[in-house]
Amino acid sequence: MMRKILLPILIAFYALALVSCESKQAVIPNKVHSINDLGHKKVGVQIGNTADIYASDFGGDTAKIDVDRYTKLADAIQALKQGKIDAVLSDDQPAKAFVRENPSLRILDEVFVEEMYAGVVAKGKEALLDSVNQALAAMKQDGVYDSLFNTYIYRTGDYHYQKKVNEGPKLVLSTNAQFPPYEYYENAKIVGLDIEIVNYIADYLNRTVEIQDIEFDAIINAVSSGKADVGFAGFTVTEERKKSINFTTPYTLSKIVVIVRGDEAVENDESFAEHFRKNFVKDSRWKFIALGLRNTLVISLFAALLGILIGFFVAQIRSSNDFNGRYKVLNALVKVYLAVIRGTPMMIQLLIIYYIVFSSVNVNKILVAIVAFGVNSGAYVSEIIRSGIKGVDPGQIEAGRSLGLKFRTILYSVVYPQAFKNSLPALTNEFITLIKETSICGYIGLMDLTRGGDIIRSMTYEAMLPLLAVAAIYFVIVAGLSACVAKLEKRLKKNER
């Protein structure tokens, strides 16, 4: 059965990938030739970036920009290439990296705005802020600063700072490793100008470094909540941000530039094998998928078990209250739990548990995800089980009581076995949903299957193969689960005969 399902999927995957790799990109006319042309155009920006603010304020009411916001700049670049938007506002250095990898794009000569970059430290940690600033000053005095800028910005040198302190307390860095040359992946490691600056700072403080790769718009929250000590990710100093975070001494001047499409078509002459090698084989990039898959399976399995435990407990309380009016206080509490969990998005719950509930505790992120998804799933599982219990003929309960059986014995021996069979299809749907919901783990810097594909996209600037690979793996997992449950249902039906 699985072979019949998977074979068409694999054939479709290969066909789509082959078409995408061998097609010639059509010429999509460029509509933006100067900054003055941005009015009434669709312009892509990264969420949380100051380019978002500048784009929103541009042109007033007469020449307002239609801003499209993306979690990742790579997604905005892909949308630009496909003609979904007309331009992208980006910092100049990442823009140059994007254009080097995408010859069909170019950067306008005009500069949209200039700005200063600095690191961020939480309010109330002024001692750490002073130490970081002293380290930045020492780095400039030692000549390390100029050497790093020659390597990463001016591309005239090959100097790399070597970390010296490898034992001791950690300096936790939050960043978004999709912002070359400041932070990006190379050979499965996060590297870049900001990373080497933080390595120098950590050595100055006699500390090791732990890097958290999270979404850009979550970095300030991570630093403010104490989940990270510092944040370096090309942060522009603004008065609005100063209200919630402290900035270090600015360490570089940057520019916001406009990326647009070129005027000529670009021949895509790479074969499918070359594209496959670039996305998965080169630098062992498949390991991002493998690690993400492992974490997705671990989180899904243990969250499902936790969800079943919570769901069974809640369903038992509610069912007992329905049948004989017991546990009134507990029933009221679980109703509040159900209302809150079902009334708020899963992503919000994950962020609340990570940044608020565990704000002062250094907990493993996989454990945080298991707790968050398990608590969420438990609410839905409880209602599924309760509906299965209600589906059992009440006459059987009355018959058990007439035989003198205790209510608990009736539940465990008569009601629950039938309720399980009644609830099995709905429980399967809930577990399938749980597996797919783990794709939001990237918001707390956890590598799941989806984020593994995102990292590959940020390195290769290609969408088709990584996305198709991730989609195919999710499909295989879900199809396998569905097939196993189908066999279980057949076995249960045989037992009924």
Secondary structure, DSSP 8 states (H G I E B T S, - for coil): -HHHHHHHHHHHHHHHHHHHHH----------SSGGGGTTSEEEEETTSHHHHHHHHTTTTTS--EEEEESSHHHHHHHHHTTSSSEEEEEHHHHHHHHHH-TTEEEEEEEEEEEEEEEEE-TT-HHHHHHHHHHHHHHHHHTHHHHHHHHHTS------------SSSEEEEEE-S-BTTTBEEETTEEESHHHHHHHHHHHHTT-EEEEEE--GGGHHHHHHTTS-SEEEEEEE--HHHHTT-EE----EEEEEEEEEE-SS-------HHHHHIIIIIGGGTHHHHHHHHHHHHHHHHHHHHHHHHHHHHHHHHHHHHHHH---HHHHHHHHHHHHHHHHS-HHHHHHHIIIIITTTS---HHHHHHHHHHHHHHHHHHHHHHHHHHTS-HHHHHHHHHTT--HHHHIIIIIHHHHHHHHHHHHHHHHHHHHHHGGGGGGGT---HHHHHHHHHHHH---HHHHHHHHHHHHHHHHHHHHHHHHHHHHHHHHH-
